[in-house]
Amino acid sequence: MTIKPTIPFASAVWRVPLLTLLLAVAVHVFAQKSIVLGNCTESLVSYQTVSKSQPSGSAIFYPASVMEAYKGNAVTQVSLALASKAAEGDVEIFLSNDIGGEPFYTQTCGALNARWNTVKLTTPYTIDGSALYIGYRIKSAAMLSYASVLAAGEEWLLSGSDTWAVYDGRYSAALYATVSGNSVNTASVRLGDIYMPRYAVKGEPMLFTGNFANLGSDKISSITFELLADGSVVDEETVDGMSVAARSKGTFSLASLALPETGDYDVAVRIKHVGGVEDAVTDDNVSRTVRTVCRESFTPRKVLLEVFSTERCTECPGAHDKLNPLVDAMDDVVELDHHAGFYTDDYSIDESVALEWFYRQYNVYAPAMMLDRTNFGDGFPDEYSDGVPVISASESNLGVFHKVASMVPALYEVDAVTTYDDNTRRLRVDVSGKRLLDVGDDAANVRVFVYLKEDNIYSTSQAGASQGFTHRHTARKSLTPTWGEAVGDGAESFALSYEADIPAEWKEKDMSVVAFVAGYNADDKNDCRVYNTCQSPVCGVGSGLVSVTDGTCASCRWTVMSASGTVMAAGEGDDALARAFASMPNGVYVIKKGGNSYRCGR
C-alpha cells in the first residue's frame, strides 16, 4: 500500500529551498541601485521652436570619463517631456556613440503625452565605458520642451535639417536617462560657479564661495574640499550641516582653507568626498585654476562704491534708504553717487553720464551700482548676468560684493591732501601714490581719477519720495578727464595737483575729494578695475584740530607729517593724536587717519 505524504510533510520538505530562493531574490532586488543622467530639472520653462515639416530632436552627451564610472551597469529607461501629445510611432529614442552616425540602439515609442513620459528600454543597454549620446527624434513637432538647468552639459539639437548641431541656449533639454545596477555609485556632485581669491595672506583663511549640483540619488549632508596649489594638496575642509536633496543645487562657503607658504601659485579647489564616500565622476569636481599671490601681509585699501541714481527714478529713494545704513557701517567703503542711469537731473554732470558706458548696451537703469568697477561674474554669473561691472543696487548685492571686493589688497597707494581758502573758495588737491604690487600688462593703462562730491543735499523734487529727500555723496565735479589722468607708462609713483573753485551754492563743509587709481581699457569695460581709493574733506583744513579729533578714531592708527613729508608722530586713537599735536611747534601738518588725509595748522 502506497502511503501519500501529508501536506504538512510536503511543506516541511520545500520550506527551506523556497525561503532561500525568496531571500536570494530579495537581496538581488535591494542591491539594485539607480542614478539619473541628465542636465535638467523637471521644471519645464521654455520651448525650442523647430521645423514641423521635418523630424527634430534633442540629445545629451556624456564623455567616456563619465560613462566609465558606470561601466557594467545598464541604461534601463529614458524620460522625456513633450510640448504636445505624440501618436504611436512619432517618437524614437536612441543611443549612439556618434551623433553624426547611425545609432546602435533605437526604440520606437507608443503614444506619448504632453509633459513628462518615461519609456523603458526593451533591451537595457549595458554600459561599456565609451562616450554616449542619449536622445530622441520626433516627427511633425512645432516645438521641443526645455527645462531649467541643473548642471551645464553638452547638448545637441536637430531642427530643420538632417544635421545635429550643438545647442547653445540658456535652458536644458527636457530629457534624461536612468542607469541601474548592483554597482551603481549613487554619489555624484558637479562643481558649479565658484569665487576664487587671487590674493592670500600666509596661513590665513581664504574666501571661497560657490555652488554645486547634486546629480546623485542620495541627499548630501557634507562635502570635503581640498585646496590645490600647483597641483598638490595643501589643505582640506569639510562642510557639514548640509541638506541638499537629490537632483537639486546647493551652495557652500569655505572658511578655513589657507596657503601655508608665501609665493605665487596656481590655485584650485577639488571635491574629495561626498558624505564620506568618493564621487562616482571626478572630472567635474575641480574648479578652474587661478593665479594666487600669497604674501606675509598686504596693505589694506578702500572699496569704491559708485551708485547710479536720479531724481526721476521712483525706485531710488527706497534703495538708498536700505543701502545707507550698510554703507555707514562699512569703514572701508568710499561712496560716490552719479546722477545718471535713469535720465538726468539738475545734479547730473557729463562725466557721470559718460559712465553709462559701463552698463550693458541698451540696458541702462537705476538704482544700480559698481564696486571697484569690477565684474565679479566669474564667481557670480547670476548676479552679473549682464556681463558688465554694473549690477542692481540692493542690500544683498552690496553685502556680498563688499565682502568679495574687500578681500583684494591695495595694488596702489593713493593719497589726497586738500588745501581750501575760505575767502576765495579756491580748492587745491594734491594727489600722490605709488605701486605696491605688480599689475602686469595693466601698468601702462593706469589712470588717476579725482572727483568733488557733496553730501546732505536736500531736495523736494525726488520721484518716489513722499516728502523731501536728501542726496548723499553726489558727484559735483570731476577734476580729471572722464577717463582719468594717465600716470605714465609703467610709472611706479605719481604726484598730481588740481585746483577748483567751489560755487557759492555748494556747502564746502559737506564736501569731500574722492581720488582713486584704476585701470582703463577703452575696448573692454571689464578691464577697468579700481586698485585703491581715498577721500579727504574739503574743509579738513583749519586753525585747530577740532575737525580731526572728532571722536571717530577711538583706536585707529594715525600719522602726523610735516608739510615736507617727514613723519613727526604716529600712534592710535584720537586722545593720543590730540596730545601729540598739542606738543608740536606752530606750523602746517598733514594728518592721516582712518584712510583719510587732512592738512591742519597750529
C-alpha positions in Angstrom: 0.0 0.0 0.0 1.3 3.4 -1.0 1.2 6.0 1.7 0.9 9.5 0.3 2.7 12.1 2.3 0.6 14.6 4.2 0.6 18.3 3.3 2.5 19.4 6.4 5.2 16.9 5.5 5.4 18.3 2.0 5.6 21.9 3.3 8.5 20.9 5.5 10.4 19.4 2.6 10.0 22.5 0.4 10.2 25.2 3.1 14.0 25.7 3.2 14.6 25.8 -0.5 11.7 28.2 -1.1 12.9 30.5 1.8 16.4 30.5 0.3 15.1 31.4 -3.1 13.0 34.3 -1.7 15.9 35.7 0.2 18.1 35.5 -2.9 15.5 37.4 -4.9 15.1 39.9 -2.1 18.9 40.5 -1.9 19.0 41.0 -5.7 16.2 43.5 -5.6 17.5 45.6 -2.8 21.0 45.5 -4.3 19.8 47.2 -7.4 20.5 51.0 -7.3 20.0 53.7 -9.8 21.1 57.2 -10.8 19.9 59.7 -13.4 22.0 61.0 -16.3 20.6 64.4 -17.3 21.3 68.1 -17.2 17.8 69.4 -16.4 15.4 69.6 -13.6 11.8 68.5 -14.1 10.6 72.1 -14.2 9.6 72.9 -17.8 10.3 76.6 -18.5 10.7 77.0 -22.3 10.1 75.7 -25.8 12.5 75.5 -28.7 10.8 76.3 -32.0 11.6 73.7 -34.7 10.5 72.9 -38.3 7.2 71.0 -38.2 7.8 69.7 -41.7 10.9 67.8 -40.8 12.0 65.5 -37.9 13.5 67.3 -34.9 15.0 66.2 -31.6 17.3 66.7 -28.6 20.3 64.8 -27.3 22.6 64.9 -24.4 26.2 63.8 -24.4 28.4 62.1 -21.8 32.1 61.5 -22.4 33.9 58.3 -21.7 35.2 59.7 -18.4 31.6 59.8 -17.1 30.4 56.5 -18.7 33.5 54.6 -17.4 32.2 55.3 -13.8 29.0 53.3 -14.6 30.6 50.5 -16.7 28.8 47.2 -16.3 25.5 48.8 -15.2 22.7 49.4 -17.6 20.7 52.3 -19.1 17.2 51.0 -18.4 14.8 53.8 -19.3 14.7 57.2 -20.9 12.4 60.1 -19.7 11.4 63.0 -21.9 8.9 65.8 -21.9 6.9 66.8 -25.0 5.3 70.1 -25.9 2.1 68.2 -27.1 0.8 64.7 -27.5 2.6 62.4 -29.9 0.9 59.5 -31.7 2.4 55.9 -31.6 5.4 55.8 -33.8 6.0 59.5 -33.9 8.9 59.4 -31.3 12.0 57.3 -31.5 14.6 57.3 -28.7 18.2 56.3 -29.5 21.6 55.6 -28.0 24.7 56.4 -30.1 28.5 56.7 -29.9 28.5 59.3 -32.7 25.8 61.9 -33.1 26.5 62.1 -36.8 26.4 58.4 -37.4 23.8 55.6 -37.1 22.7 54.9 -33.5 23.5 51.4 -32.2 20.1 51.3 -30.4 16.7 52.7 -31.4 13.3 52.2 -30.0 10.0 53.4 -31.4 7.6 54.7 -28.7 3.9 54.2 -28.3 1.6 57.2 -27.9 3.1 59.8 -25.5 1.5 62.6 -23.5 2.4 66.3 -23.3 4.8 66.9 -20.5 6.8 64.1 -19.0 6.9 60.4 -20.2 9.1 57.5 -19.2 10.0 54.9 -21.8 11.5 51.6 -20.6 14.1 50.1 -22.9 13.0 46.9 -24.5 16.6 45.8 -24.2 18.6 47.6 -21.5 22.0 48.8 -22.7 24.9 47.5 -20.7 27.4 50.4 -20.4 30.8 49.6 -21.8 32.5 52.8 -20.8 32.5 54.5 -24.2 31.2 58.0 -24.8 27.4 58.1 -25.2 24.7 60.2 -26.8 21.2 59.8 -25.4 18.4 61.4 -27.4 15.1 61.3 -29.3 13.7 62.2 -32.6 10.1 63.3 -33.2 8.0 63.7 -36.3 6.0 66.9 -37.1 6.6 68.8 -33.9 6.4 72.5 -33.8 8.3 72.9 -30.5 10.6 70.9 -28.2 10.3 71.1 -24.5 13.2 72.6 -22.4 13.6 72.8 -18.7 15.6 74.8 -16.2 19.3 73.8 -15.9 20.5 71.7 -13.0 24.1 71.3 -14.3 25.6 72.5 -17.5 26.5 69.8 -20.0 27.0 69.3 -23.8 23.7 69.1 -25.6 22.6 68.8 -29.2 19.6 69.9 -31.3 18.1 68.6 -34.5 15.9 71.3 -36.2 15.0 71.7 -39.8 17.7 69.6 -41.3 19.3 66.2 -41.1 22.3 67.5 -39.2 22.6 67.7 -35.5 24.1 71.0 -34.1 25.4 71.9 -30.6 22.6 73.5 -28.6 23.8 76.8 -27.0 20.7 78.1 -25.4 20.2 79.0 -21.8 18.0 76.1 -20.9 18.4 72.3 -20.9 16.6 69.6 -23.0 13.8 68.0 -21.1 15.5 64.6 -21.3 17.3 62.2 -19.0 18.1 58.5 -18.7 18.2 56.1 -15.7 21.2 53.9 -15.0 20.5 50.9 -12.8 22.7 48.0 -11.5 24.2 46.4 -8.5 27.4 48.5 -8.6 26.0 52.0 -9.3 27.7 54.7 -7.2 24.8 56.9 -6.2 27.1 59.8 -5.1 27.7 62.4 -7.8 28.4 66.1 -7.4 29.3 68.7 -10.1 31.0 71.9 -9.0 29.3 75.0 -10.4 30.3 78.6 -10.2 32.9 79.4 -7.6 34.6 82.6 -6.5 38.4 82.1 -6.4 40.6 84.6 -4.5 43.7 85.9 -6.3 45.4 87.2 -3.1 46.1 85.4 0.1 48.0 86.0 3.4 50.2 83.2 4.5 48.3 80.9 6.9 45.1 83.0 6.9 41.8 81.6 5.6 40.9 82.5 2.1 37.4 83.2 0.8 35.9 80.5 -1.5 32.2 80.6 -2.1 30.2 78.8 -4.8 27.5 76.3 -5.7 27.2 72.7 -6.9 24.7 70.3 -8.3 23.8 67.1 -6.5 23.4 64.7 -9.5 23.3 61.7 -7.3 20.3 59.8 -5.9 21.0 60.5 -2.2 20.7 63.6 -0.1 24.0 65.3 0.7 24.8 66.1 4.3 28.5 67.0 3.9 31.3 67.6 1.4 35.1 67.6 1.9 37.0 70.1 -0.2 40.8 70.1 -1.0 42.9 73.1 -1.7 45.4 72.5 -4.6 48.5 74.7 -5.0 50.4 74.0 -8.2 48.6 70.6 -8.4 49.5 69.5 -4.8 47.0 69.2 -1.9 48.0 71.7 0.8 44.8 71.9 2.9 41.3 70.5 3.2 38.0 71.4 4.8 34.7 69.6 5.4 31.5 71.5 5.2 28.9 69.8 7.4 25.2 70.5 8.1 24.1 70.4 4.5 20.8 69.1 3.4 20.8 69.1 -0.4 18.2 66.8 -2.0 19.0 64.6 -5.0 18.8 66.4 -8.3 19.0 69.8 -6.7 21.5 72.6 -6.2 23.4 73.6 -3.1 25.8 76.3 -2.0 28.9 76.4 0.1 31.3 78.8 1.7 34.8 77.7 2.8 36.1 79.3 6.0 39.5 77.7 6.8 41.4 76.8 3.6 44.8 78.6 3.7 48.1 78.6 1.8 51.0 77.5 4.2 53.8 79.4 2.5 54.3 82.6 0.6 54.7 82.5 -3.2 52.7 82.7 -6.4 50.6 79.6 -7.0 48.1 78.1 -9.5 45.3 77.5 -7.1 42.2 75.3 -7.5 39.6 73.7 -5.2 38.6 70.0 -5.6 35.9 67.9 -4.0 37.4 64.9 -2.2 34.4 63.2 -0.6 30.7 63.5 -0.7 29.2 62.4 2.6 32.4 60.5 3.3 32.4 58.5 0.1 34.1 59.1 -3.3 32.2 60.7 -6.1 31.2 58.5 -9.0 32.6 61.0 -11.5 35.7 63.0 -10.5 36.3 65.0 -13.7 33.6 67.6 -12.8 34.8 68.0 -9.2 37.7 70.5 -9.8 37.3 74.3 -10.1 39.0 76.4 -12.6 42.6 77.4 -11.8 43.6 81.0 -10.9 47.0 82.5 -10.2 47.0 83.5 -6.5 49.6 85.7 -4.9 50.4 84.8 -1.2 52.4 87.1 1.0 53.2 87.6 4.7 50.9 90.7 4.6 49.2 93.2 2.3 48.3 96.9 2.6 44.5 97.2 3.2 42.6 99.6 1.0 39.2 101.3 0.5 36.5 99.9 -1.7 34.9 102.3 -4.2 31.1 102.1 -4.3 29.6 104.0 -7.3 25.8 104.3 -7.2 23.7 105.4 -10.2 20.5 107.2 -9.1 18.5 110.2 -10.3 15.6 112.3 -9.2 13.4 110.8 -11.9 13.9 107.3 -10.6 10.9 106.3 -8.3 12.7 103.2 -7.0 15.8 105.0 -6.0 14.8 106.6 -2.6 13.8 103.1 -1.3 17.1 101.7 -2.4 19.1 104.4 -0.8 17.2 104.0 2.5 18.3 100.4 2.6 21.9 101.0 1.4 22.7 103.9 3.6 22.9 102.1 6.9 25.0 99.4 5.4 27.5 101.9 3.9 27.7 103.8 7.2 28.7 100.7 9.0 31.5 99.9 6.4 34.5 101.9 7.3 36.4 100.7 4.2 33.9 102.0 1.7 34.1 105.3 -0.2 30.7 106.1 -1.9 30.3 108.3 -5.0 26.8 108.8 -6.4 26.3 109.6 -10.1 23.1 111.2 -11.2 22.8 109.0 -14.3 21.4 105.7 -15.4 17.7 106.8 -15.5 17.6 110.1 -17.5 19.3 113.1 -15.9 18.5 115.8 -13.4 19.9 119.1 -12.0 22.8 117.2 -10.3 24.0 115.3 -13.3 27.5 116.0 -14.7 28.8 115.0 -18.1 31.5 112.7 -16.6 28.8 110.8 -14.6 26.6 110.3 -17.6 29.6 109.1 -19.6 29.9 106.2 -17.1 26.7 104.7 -18.6 29.3 103.1 -20.9 29.8 100.5 -18.1 26.2 99.2 -18.5 25.3 96.5 -20.9 24.3 98.2 -24.2 20.7 99.3 -24.3 20.1 98.3 -20.7 20.6 101.5 -18.7 18.7 101.6 -15.4 18.7 102.8 -11.8 19.2 102.2 -8.9 22.4 100.5 -10.0 25.9 100.3 -8.6 29.5 99.2 -9.3 32.1 98.1 -6.7 35.6 98.9 -7.8 34.4 99.0 -11.4 34.8 95.2 -11.4 32.8 92.4 -12.9 32.8 89.6 -10.4 30.8 87.3 -12.8 33.5 84.6 -12.9 32.2 83.5 -9.5 28.7 85.0 -9.5 27.3 84.8 -13.1 23.7 85.0 -11.9 24.2 88.4 -10.3 26.4 89.7 -13.1 24.3 88.3 -15.8 24.7 91.4 -18.0 28.4 90.6 -18.3 29.5 94.1 -17.1 30.5 95.7 -13.8 27.1 97.4 -13.2 24.5 95.4 -11.2 21.3 96.2 -9.3 21.8 98.3 -6.2 20.4 96.2 -3.4 21.2 95.2 0.2 22.1 91.7 -0.7 24.4 92.6 -3.6 26.2 95.2 -1.5 26.7 92.8 1.4 28.1 90.0 -0.8 30.3 92.0 -3.1 31.6 94.4 -0.5 33.0 91.3 1.2 34.4 90.0 -2.1 35.9 93.3 -3.0 37.5 93.9 0.4 39.5 90.7 0.1 41.5 92.3 -2.7 44.5 94.2 -1.2 45.8 97.6 -2.3 47.7 97.3 -5.5 48.5 101.1 -5.4 48.8 103.5 -2.6 46.8 106.7 -3.1 46.5 109.9 -1.0 44.7 113.2 -1.5 45.6 116.3 0.5 43.3 119.3 0.3 44.0 123.0 0.9 41.0 125.3 0.9 40.9 129.1 1.0 37.7 130.3 2.8 38.0 133.7 1.3 38.4 132.9 -2.4 36.7 129.5 -2.2 39.6 128.1 -4.1 40.5 124.4 -3.5 43.8 122.8 -4.2 44.1 119.0 -4.3 47.5 117.2 -4.2 47.2 113.5 -5.2 50.1 111.2 -4.8 50.7 107.5 -4.8 52.9 104.5 -5.7 52.5 101.0 -7.0 52.6 98.3 -4.3 52.0 95.1 -6.3 52.6 94.1 -9.8 49.6 94.7 -12.1 51.2 93.1 -15.1 50.3 94.5 -18.6 47.8 96.8 -16.9 50.6 99.1 -15.7 50.6 101.0 -19.0 46.9 101.8 -18.6 46.8 103.1 -15.0 44.8 106.3 -14.5 44.1 108.7 -11.6 40.5 109.9 -11.1 39.6 112.8 -8.9 36.0 113.9 -8.1 34.5 116.5 -5.8 31.4 115.2 -4.1 28.8 116.9 -1.8 26.8 115.2 1.0 23.4 116.2 2.5 21.8 117.9 -0.5 18.1 118.4 0.4 15.6 118.3 -2.5 11.8 118.4 -2.8 11.7 117.1 -6.4 12.7 113.5 -5.9 10.3 111.0 -7.6 9.2 108.2 -5.3 9.7 110.3 -2.1 6.5 111.4 -0.4 8.4 114.3 1.3 11.7 115.9 0.8 14.8 113.7 0.0 18.4 114.1 1.0 21.0 113.2 -1.6 24.3 111.8 -0.3 27.8 111.6 -1.8 26.7 113.4 -5.0 29.4 113.8 -7.7 29.6 117.5 -8.2 32.6 117.9 -10.4 35.4 115.8 -12.0 38.8 117.4 -11.6 40.3 114.9 -14.1 39.1 114.0 -17.6 36.2 111.4 -17.7 38.6 108.5 -18.1 41.2 109.8 -15.7 44.7 111.2 -15.9 47.4 108.8 -17.1 50.2 108.4 -14.6 52.8 107.5 -17.2 53.6 104.2 -19.0 54.5 101.8 -16.1 55.3 104.6 -13.7 55.8 103.3 -10.1 54.8 106.5 -8.4 52.9 109.7 -9.3 52.2 113.2 -7.9 49.5 115.3 -9.4 47.8 118.6 -8.4 44.4 120.1 -9.3 42.6 123.3 -8.4 38.9 124.2 -8.5 36.6 127.0 -7.4 33.7 126.0 -5.1 30.5 127.7 -6.2 28.7 129.7 -3.5 25.7 127.4 -3.6 27.8 124.3 -2.7 28.3 123.7 1.0 32.0 123.2 1.3 31.7 121.8 4.8 29.8 118.9 3.4 32.2 118.3 0.5 35.0 115.7 0.0 37.5 114.8 -2.6 37.4 111.3 -3.8 40.6 110.1 -5.6 41.2 106.6 -6.9 43.6 104.7 -9.1 42.2 102.4 -11.7 43.0 100.7 -15.0 41.3 101.8 -18.2 40.7 99.9 -21.4 38.6 101.7 -23.9 37.8 98.4 -25.6 36.8 96.4 -22.6 34.6 97.7 -19.8 35.5 94.7 -17.7 39.2 95.8 -17.7 38.9 99.0 -15.7 39.1 97.8 -12.1 39.9 100.2 -9.3 43.2 99.5 -7.4 42.7 101.8 -4.4 40.6 104.7 -3.3 40.8 107.6 -0.8 38.8 110.5 0.3 39.6 113.8 2.1 37.2 116.5 3.3 37.5 119.8 1.5 37.4 121.6 4.9 39.7 119.3 6.7 41.8 122.4 6.9 41.6 124.7 9.9 43.4 126.6 12.6 42.8 123.9 15.1 42.4 120.1 15.5 38.6 120.1 16.1 37.8 118.5 12.7 40.4 115.8 13.1 39.8 114.6 16.7 36.1 114.2 16.2 35.6 111.0 18.2 35.5 108.7 15.3 39.0 107.3 15.8 38.9 105.7 19.2 41.5 103.1 18.2 42.5 103.7 14.6 46.1 104.3 13.5 47.2 107.9 12.7 50.3 109.6 11.5 51.3 113.3 11.7 53.7 114.5 9.0 55.3 117.9 8.3 54.4 119.7 5.1 57.6 118.3 3.5 56.5 114.7 4.3 58.6 114.0 7.4 56.8 111.8 10.0 56.5 113.8 13.2 54.5 111.3 15.3 52.4 108.1 15.0 50.0 106.3 17.2 46.5 105.1 17.9 43.3 106.9 18.9 42.0 110.5 19.0 43.2 111.2 22.5 46.8 110.3 21.7 46.6 112.3 18.5 45.4 115.4 20.3 48.2 115.2 22.9 50.8 114.7 20.1 49.6 117.5 18.0 49.4 119.9 21.0 53.1 119.4 21.7 54.2 120.3 18.2 55.6 123.7 17.1 53.3 126.0 15.2 53.0 125.2 11.5 51.1 123.3 8.9 50.9 119.5 9.2 49.3 116.6 7.3 47.4 114.1 9.4 46.5 110.7 8.2 43.9 108.6 10.0 41.1 106.2 9.1 42.2 106.2 5.5 41.8 110.0 5.1 44.3 112.8 5.0 43.9 116.3 6.5 46.0 119.4 6.3 45.9 121.1 9.7 47.5 124.2 11.1 48.6 125.1 14.6 
